[in-house]
Every structure is written in structure tokens, then in C-alpha cells.
């Protein structure tokens, strides 16, 4: 059985160039992005709301006010307008093949506070073993009426535990069962987390703490990335360029090479233990 490596990504400003609502949804409301997010910030503070629940409520409210209530298909359709950083469209298959060439199996995952429906409408959705993101429940007429899932900045970490143990369905409470490290689906040292900033800190810190690798990416300004590195929240940072031979591409491949060697040495260690016991 091949060693498994998980590449886990945030979405907004990590794979795509801005918040996903800004490509199509906000323009449909006749707002600009600054007004949209400012109104949500005010509502969040005034009502004491979770930021993720607040934006989901505001989207439904504003769509209803425009007499165009949200349907799932409408959100999925918005995925086609997403603009990705250079190289993203070809990244996932290329890295998976690189892993196979080096004797390891790579799986891709998303953990995002954005909307699952929009991500599912993108051309890259097919590459992910699982997409963990906020999602609506829809009433009998097919209109969004309640959050089925809200993924905020701190509860993102629960999905790392699910990936680690292989209990990938959110309703599966067997996640609380003890699983020895060597029997886990993808152990923490074999996790690479890629995110863009402060909202990814809980995931970045947890992955780094348990021996995995966290990478912060930036588009132009690397100030936040430098801060995260200095505070030991991440292992590395790189420009959000996923093209072949970019700094990020070379960095991820170097980590994969390290994990391949670690796996080889671990196997040798275990085999020698067995010989000694024999």
C-alpha cells in the first residue's frame, strides 16, 4: 500500500484571487464588495453573530430583497466565474502524478469558510477527495432557508481530525474513537496545509504542531506571511503561483521528497524491530 499524503487548501485568496462572492453574487445585488462586507461586519458586531453565519444570512436576506431567492443551482453556476491564481487549473493532477512517480498517493482536500455550492461549480472541484465548506439547506421549493453547514475560522480544525482518521463524513461520530497513529488514514506528518492568512492560523498551527507542513501564500504583499513565519504559525511561505517550477511548486515537491524518505526510513526501522524481536 502506498503512503498517503494530504494536500489541504483554503479556497478564497489561496486558490482564487478574491472572496468567491465577489465574482458574481455581489455584482448581482448591485453592490460593490466593500459595501457588502462592511454591512456584514456591522451586522456581525451588532447582533453578536458568528461571522460565517452572518454572511450566509445576509446573502439570503439580500437575495430575497431582490426577489431572487437563492437556489442551489444559482450558486453552483457562480463557480464558472471564479478566477484562479496562475497554474491552479493544472496543479492538482500534476502534483498527484508527481506523487505517483515517487511512490506515494496524494489526495487533495478543501477546508473553506466559503460556499461549497460555488466551489462545486468550478472546474477544479473534481480533483478533491472531499470539500469541506459552508453550505445551505434548501426548502421544499428549492430555496436556501437555513445553514446546513457553517465553517468558521476555528472549527475548520475539526476537518483536519476527520482527514487524519479517515472519518470523512461530518455525521460520523466515530471520529472520537482512538486510532493508533500508524493506522490512521493520513497521519499529521503527511499533511501539507496551504492557506493565505490569519483566518487559516488555527489549521496552520495545528498541522505544524503535529509534525505536518503549513505554507502561507500571498499574491503581492507578503507581510502577513512573514508575520506568520516569525510567530512560528507556518513552516514556509510562497507566492500564490501554482505553475510548474514556481517557488510553490518546488517547495511542495521538496516536502513530498522528504516525506518519501521519512516513509522509507520508518519502514526500515519497523522491519529491523521485527528482526530483533524474532
Secondary structure, DSSP 8 states (H G I E B T S, - for coil): --EEEEEEE--BTTTBSS-GGGTTHHHHHT--HHHHHHHHHHHHHHHT--HHHHHHHHHHHHHHHTT---BHHHHHHHGGG--B-TTHHHHHHHHHHHHHHTTEEEEEEEEEEEEHHHHHTSTTGGGEEEEEEEEEEE-TTSBEEEEEE---TTTTHHHHHHHHHT--STT-GGGGS---GGGSSS-GGGEEEEE-SGGGHHHHHHHHHTT-EEEEEESS--HHHHHHHHTTS-SEEEES--STTSHHHHHHHHHHHHHHHHHHHHHHHHHHHHHHH-
